[in-house]
Amino acid sequence: MITKEKKSQQITELTEKFARSKAVVFTEYKGLTVAEISGLRQLLKEAGAEYKVAKNTLINIAVKGTPIEAAKDCFVGPTGVAFGYDDPVAAAKKVLEYSEKNEKLKIKSGIVEGKLLSVAELKSLSKLPSRTVLLCMMAGTFQAPAAKLAGNLYATVAQFAYALEAVKNKKSA
């Protein structure tokens, strides 16, 4: 039997996790074995996320007054929560990746940076490249005009040098 003190401790822990996370994905884990849940936890850990199974009543209390309260309709049946701390997309990607391999894991919905997302929206979000890749793409886009300018300036100087060389050769001949 869980004491009131232990429940209070779990609520505090959940509240802290919800406050810290940039992305939260709610799942139904019915039918998963302990080994399968451990596999999911390991997959999420590699992405800087974690998976927690909690009672719906405790989750309801922990999310009161937060943006996550918008997902309270998901707190029916066995609920597992994936918390994404660093990259908001990474947690959703890993949970969706795992749910495709193991059909017992059902995704209910998710919240990414305070916005409630449906399963379809989570799937489209998970198809985006990671934050690091997007930043590199953006940096490349910003760098392209400067690189082109440098190339054009070099070409102009090189053409001028070739013209001088041609004039020198013509005068010496």
C-alpha positions in Angstrom: 0.0 0.0 0.0 1.3 3.4 -0.9 1.3 6.0 1.8 0.2 9.6 1.5 3.8 10.7 1.9 4.9 8.5 -1.0 2.0 9.8 -3.2 3.0 13.3 -2.3 6.6 12.6 -3.2 5.5 11.1 -6.6 3.3 14.2 -7.3 6.3 16.5 -6.5 8.5 14.4 -8.8 6.0 14.4 -11.6 5.4 18.2 -11.3 9.2 18.8 -11.5 9.5 16.6 -14.6 6.5 18.3 -16.3 8.0 21.7 -15.5 11.5 20.8 -16.9 10.4 19.0 -20.0 10.1 20.6 -23.4 8.0 17.8 -24.8 5.7 15.3 -23.1 4.2 12.2 -25.0 1.4 10.3 -23.3 1.1 6.6 -24.1 -0.9 3.5 -23.3 1.5 0.7 -22.4 -1.1 -2.0 -21.9 0.3 -5.4 -22.8 4.0 -4.4 -22.7 6.3 -6.6 -20.7 8.8 -5.2 -18.2 11.6 -6.0 -20.7 9.8 -4.1 -23.5 9.3 -1.0 -21.2 12.9 -1.2 -20.2 13.8 -1.2 -23.9 11.7 1.9 -24.4 13.3 3.6 -21.4 16.8 2.8 -22.8 15.9 4.1 -26.3 14.6 7.3 -24.7 17.6 7.7 -22.4 19.9 7.7 -25.5 17.8 10.7 -26.7 18.0 12.6 -23.5 14.5 11.7 -22.5 12.8 9.4 -19.9 9.7 7.3 -19.6 7.6 7.2 -16.4 4.6 5.1 -15.6 2.2 6.8 -13.1 -1.3 6.7 -11.8 -3.8 8.9 -13.6 -4.9 10.6 -10.4 -1.4 11.5 -9.6 -0.8 12.9 -13.1 -4.0 14.9 -12.8 -2.8 16.5 -9.6 0.7 17.1 -10.9 -0.5 18.9 -14.1 -3.1 21.2 -12.4 -2.5 24.8 -13.5 0.1 23.9 -16.1 -0.1 23.9 -20.0 -0.1 20.1 -19.8 -3.5 20.2 -18.2 -4.9 20.5 -21.7 -4.2 16.8 -22.2 -6.2 15.6 -19.2 -8.5 13.7 -21.5 -5.6 11.3 -22.2 -5.4 10.3 -18.5 -7.6 7.2 -19.0 -6.4 3.7 -18.7 -2.8 2.8 -18.1 -0.7 5.9 -18.8 3.0 6.2 -19.5 4.6 9.5 -20.0 7.7 10.2 -22.1 9.5 13.4 -20.9 11.8 15.1 -23.5 14.2 17.6 -21.8 16.7 18.7 -24.4 15.4 18.3 -27.9 11.5 18.5 -28.0 11.3 16.5 -31.2 13.7 13.7 -30.1 11.3 12.3 -27.4 8.4 12.2 -29.9 10.6 10.6 -32.5 11.8 7.8 -30.3 8.4 7.0 -28.9 6.9 6.8 -32.4 9.8 4.7 -33.6 9.3 2.3 -30.7 5.5 2.2 -31.3 6.0 1.2 -34.9 8.2 -1.7 -33.8 5.9 -2.7 -31.0 2.2 -2.3 -31.7 1.3 -2.8 -28.0 2.5 0.8 -27.2 -0.3 3.2 -28.2 0.3 6.9 -28.4 -2.5 9.0 -26.9 -1.2 12.6 -27.6 1.6 14.9 -26.7 2.5 18.4 -25.7 5.5 20.1 -27.4 6.6 23.4 -25.9 3.2 24.0 -24.4 1.0 23.1 -27.4 -1.3 20.0 -27.4 -0.6 17.8 -30.4 -2.6 14.9 -31.8 -1.0 11.6 -32.8 -1.0 12.7 -36.5 0.7 16.0 -35.6 3.3 14.1 -33.5 4.0 11.8 -36.5 4.5 14.8 -38.8 6.7 16.5 -36.2 8.8 13.3 -35.8 9.6 13.4 -39.6 11.4 16.7 -39.2 15.2 16.6 -39.0 16.8 17.0 -35.5 17.4 20.5 -34.1 21.2 20.2 -34.8 20.6 19.3 -38.5 18.1 22.2 -38.9 20.6 24.6 -37.4 23.4 23.3 -39.7 21.0 23.7 -42.7 20.2 27.3 -41.6 23.9 28.1 -41.1 24.7 26.8 -44.6 21.9 28.9 -46.0 23.3 32.0 -44.3 26.8 31.1 -45.5 26.0 30.5 -49.1 25.7 34.2 -50.2 29.1 35.1 -48.5 30.7 32.1 -50.2 29.3 33.1 -53.5 30.5 36.6 -53.1 34.0 35.4 -52.1 34.1 33.1 -55.2 33.0 36.0 -57.5 35.6 38.4 -56.0 38.3 35.7 -56.5 37.2 35.1 -60.1 37.4 38.9 -60.8 40.9 39.1 -59.4 42.0 36.0 -61.2 40.6 37.3 -64.5 42.4 40.6 -64.0 45.7 38.7 -63.3 45.1 36.6 -66.5 44.5 39.7 -68.5 47.7 41.3 -67.2 49.6 38.1 -68.0 48.2 38.2 -71.6 49.2 41.8 -72.0 52.7 41.1 -70.8 53.0 38.1 -73.2 51.7 40.2 -76.1 54.2 43.1 -75.4 57.1 40.7 -75.1 56.2 39.0 -78.3 
